[in-house]
Amino acid sequence: MNKPKIALTIAGTDPTGGAGVMADLKSFHSCGVYGMAAITSIVAQNTMGVDHIHNLETSWVKEQLDSVFNDELPHAIKTGMIATEETMQLIKNYLEDYPTIPYVIDPVMLAKSGDSLMDDQTKQKLQSTLLPLADVVTPNIPEAEEITGIKIDTEENIRKAGDIFINEIGSKGVVIKGGHSADLNNAKDFLFTKDGVYTFEDERFDTKHTHGTGCTFSAVIAAELAKGRSIYEAVEKAKKFISLSIKYTPEIGKGRGPVNHFAYLKKVGLDDE
């Protein structure tokens, strides 16, 4: 039996299972990839919002990462919530030590409820340390606005923001997700790479249950890169995956419920693996 591909997520928690490392591990599993996880923050949250955040000491994060890397190297790394500058620098050191491992960053700045998860200084640190090392960055429109300083209210401005990520910040690829755009008929995402600009469109579903979409989308990209897929192929799969996850939400919680991390597995299976 061949050893499975491995994806490592470095992120915060969600005790209700809809976001963070819980969502990442479910998404890895649904893509046929073995998931590992290192915790950066313990977050008390649910579908109604974030109640408390306890950021782990950087030394604790380092101990977790040392345990992973001293035993088995992952085939892809994904980061989510990284709340302190010290932890960002720690992760940067690992990425520089293993430059051939694909890296996906979901620049988590705001919870779905609108709660801020990162202060301004930490946002600047993210831009200077981790974004230039990323194979793929997956901001939604508000996050892309925070990073680039551009008000994104037109397709032209989306393209300007993408250009900043690629040619000024130095990311290899960025997907600016259109879920927050004014287009009520379609959910259109833009992938920018050095090789060109690509768009992915799918139906926009009338549901409030979108908790964990960013975590899930970026986790699928990481899983596919772990298999050796190209950035385009990974994003293409992630778009299909998240669309089904939103279409067949489990309707859990009193607020913005989670997406269905197993919808793709049930509807499509692993025939494309």
C-alpha positions in Angstrom: 0.0 0.0 0.0 1.3 3.4 -0.9 1.8 5.9 1.8 -0.8 8.7 1.8 0.0 12.3 1.0 0.1 14.5 4.0 -1.2 18.0 4.6 -0.4 20.0 7.7 -2.7 22.8 8.9 -1.4 25.4 11.4 -4.5 27.3 12.7 -6.9 28.0 15.5 -9.8 25.8 16.7 -13.5 25.9 16.5 -15.2 23.7 19.2 -18.4 23.5 17.0 -16.3 21.9 14.2 -17.2 24.3 11.4 -14.0 26.2 10.9 -10.3 26.2 11.8 -8.3 23.0 12.1 -11.5 21.0 12.5 -12.7 22.1 9.1 -9.3 21.6 7.6 -8.9 18.1 8.8 -12.4 17.1 7.5 -11.5 18.7 4.2 -8.2 16.9 3.9 -10.0 13.6 4.6 -12.6 14.3 2.0 -9.8 14.8 -0.6 -8.1 11.5 0.4 -5.2 13.2 2.1 -3.9 12.5 5.6 -4.3 15.5 7.9 -2.0 16.8 10.6 -2.6 19.8 12.7 -0.7 22.3 15.0 -2.8 24.7 17.1 -2.1 28.4 17.2 -5.1 29.6 19.1 -7.9 28.1 21.2 -11.0 29.9 20.1 -14.4 29.8 21.9 -16.8 30.3 19.0 -19.9 28.9 17.5 -22.3 29.8 14.6 -23.3 33.0 16.3 -19.8 34.5 16.8 -16.5 34.5 18.6 -16.7 34.6 22.4 -13.1 34.3 23.5 -9.6 33.8 21.9 -6.6 32.4 23.8 -3.5 32.6 21.7 -0.9 29.9 22.4 2.6 30.9 23.3 4.9 30.7 20.3 7.1 28.1 22.1 4.0 25.8 22.4 3.4 26.1 18.6 7.1 25.4 18.0 6.9 22.3 20.1 4.0 21.0 18.0 5.8 21.8 14.7 9.0 20.2 16.0 7.1 17.0 16.8 5.7 16.9 13.2 8.8 17.8 11.3 11.0 15.5 13.3 8.8 12.6 12.4 7.2 13.0 8.9 7.4 15.9 6.5 4.1 17.1 5.1 3.5 17.4 1.3 1.7 20.7 1.8 1.3 23.3 4.5 -1.8 25.4 5.1 -2.0 28.2 7.7 -5.2 29.9 9.0 -5.5 32.0 12.1 -2.1 33.2 13.2 -2.7 35.9 15.8 0.8 36.9 16.9 3.9 38.3 15.1 6.2 35.9 16.9 4.2 32.9 15.6 4.3 34.3 12.1 8.1 34.6 12.3 8.3 31.0 13.6 6.3 29.7 10.7 8.3 31.8 8.2 11.5 30.0 9.5 9.9 26.6 8.8 8.8 27.6 5.4 12.3 28.9 4.5 13.8 25.6 5.8 11.5 23.6 3.6 11.0 25.8 0.5 9.8 22.9 -1.8 6.8 22.2 0.3 3.7 24.0 -1.2 2.3 26.6 1.2 -1.3 27.9 1.2 -2.3 30.8 3.4 -5.9 31.7 4.4 -5.3 35.2 5.7 -7.8 35.0 8.5 -8.5 38.5 9.8 -12.3 38.5 10.4 -14.7 35.9 11.6 -17.8 35.3 9.6 -19.7 37.2 12.3 -17.5 40.2 11.7 -15.4 39.8 14.8 -11.8 41.0 14.3 -9.1 38.3 14.8 -6.0 40.4 14.2 -4.7 43.9 15.0 -3.3 46.3 12.5 0.4 45.7 13.4 -0.1 41.9 13.1 -1.7 42.4 9.7 1.4 44.3 8.5 3.6 41.5 9.8 1.6 38.9 7.9 2.2 40.9 4.7 5.9 41.1 5.2 6.7 37.6 6.4 4.3 35.0 5.1 2.5 36.3 2.1 5.7 36.5 0.0 6.3 32.8 0.7 2.9 31.6 -0.3 2.1 29.4 -3.3 -1.5 30.4 -2.9 -3.2 33.1 -0.8 -7.0 32.9 -0.5 -8.4 36.2 0.7 -12.1 37.1 0.5 -12.8 40.7 -0.7 -12.7 42.3 2.8 -9.4 40.6 3.5 -8.0 41.6 0.1 -9.0 45.2 0.8 -7.2 45.1 4.1 -4.0 43.7 2.6 -3.9 45.9 -0.6 -5.5 49.1 0.6 -7.8 49.0 -2.4 -11.6 49.4 -2.2 -12.7 46.3 -4.2 -16.1 47.2 -5.7 -15.4 46.4 -9.4 -13.8 43.7 -11.4 -11.2 46.2 -12.4 -10.2 46.7 -8.8 -10.1 43.0 -8.2 -7.5 42.8 -11.0 -5.6 45.7 -9.5 -5.5 43.9 -6.1 -4.4 40.6 -7.7 -1.6 42.5 -9.4 -0.4 43.8 -6.0 -0.3 40.3 -4.5 1.7 38.9 -7.4 4.0 41.7 -8.5 4.4 43.7 -5.3 3.9 41.3 -2.4 5.5 38.4 -4.2 2.9 35.6 -3.7 3.0 32.9 -6.5 -0.8 32.8 -6.7 -3.8 34.4 -5.1 -7.5 33.6 -5.3 -9.7 36.6 -4.5 -13.0 35.1 -3.6 -16.1 36.8 -4.9 -18.5 35.7 -2.2 -18.8 39.2 -0.8 -19.3 40.8 -4.2 -22.6 42.5 -5.4 -23.3 39.8 -8.0 -26.3 38.0 -6.6 -26.5 35.4 -9.3 -23.0 33.9 -9.4 -20.1 33.3 -7.1 -17.1 34.3 -9.2 -13.5 33.8 -8.0 -10.3 35.2 -9.6 -7.1 33.3 -9.6 -4.0 35.3 -10.3 -0.6 33.8 -11.1 2.5 34.8 -13.0 1.1 32.9 -15.9 -2.2 34.6 -16.1 -5.6 35.3 -14.7 -8.3 32.7 -14.5 -11.9 32.9 -13.3 -14.1 30.2 -11.7 -17.9 30.7 -11.5 -20.7 28.7 -9.9 -24.2 29.2 -8.7 -24.7 31.4 -5.7 -26.8 29.6 -3.1 -29.4 31.4 -1.0 -28.2 30.4 2.5 -26.7 32.0 5.5 -24.9 28.8 6.4 -21.4 29.7 5.2 -19.3 29.3 8.4 -15.9 27.9 7.6 -16.0 28.5 3.8 -12.6 30.2 3.8 -10.9 27.4 5.9 -12.5 24.7 3.8 -11.6 26.3 0.4 -8.0 26.8 1.3 -7.6 23.4 2.9 -8.8 21.7 -0.3 -6.2 23.7 -2.3 -3.5 22.5 0.1 -4.7 18.9 -0.1 -4.6 19.0 -3.9 -1.1 20.6 -4.0 0.0 17.8 -1.6 -0.9 15.4 -4.4 1.2 17.2 -6.9 -1.6 19.1 -8.6 -0.9 22.5 -10.3 -2.3 25.7 -8.7 -5.0 25.9 -11.4 -6.0 22.3 -10.8 -6.1 22.7 -7.0 -8.2 25.8 -7.2 -10.6 24.3 -9.8 -11.2 21.3 -7.4 -11.6 23.6 -4.4 -14.3 25.6 -6.2 -16.3 22.5 -7.0 -15.8 21.3 -3.4 -16.9 24.5 -1.7 -19.9 24.9 -4.0 -21.2 21.5 -3.0 -20.4 22.1 0.6 -22.5 25.2 0.6 -25.3 23.7 -1.4 -25.7 20.8 1.0 -25.2 22.5 4.4 -26.1 20.4 7.4 -28.2 23.2 8.9 -26.4 23.2 12.3 -26.6 26.0 14.9 -28.6 29.0 15.7 -26.5 31.4 13.6 -24.4 31.1 10.5 -24.1 27.3 10.3 -21.1 25.4 8.9 -20.7 24.1 5.4 -20.8 20.3 4.6 -17.2 19.1 4.5 -18.3 15.7 3.2 -20.7 16.8 0.4 -18.1 16.4 -2.3 -17.1 13.0 -1.1 -20.7 11.8 -1.1 -21.7 13.4 -4.4 -18.5 13.0 -6.4 -16.5 10.5 -4.5 -12.8 10.0 -5.1 -13.1 9.1 -8.8 -11.0 12.0 -9.7 -8.1 11.1 -7.4 
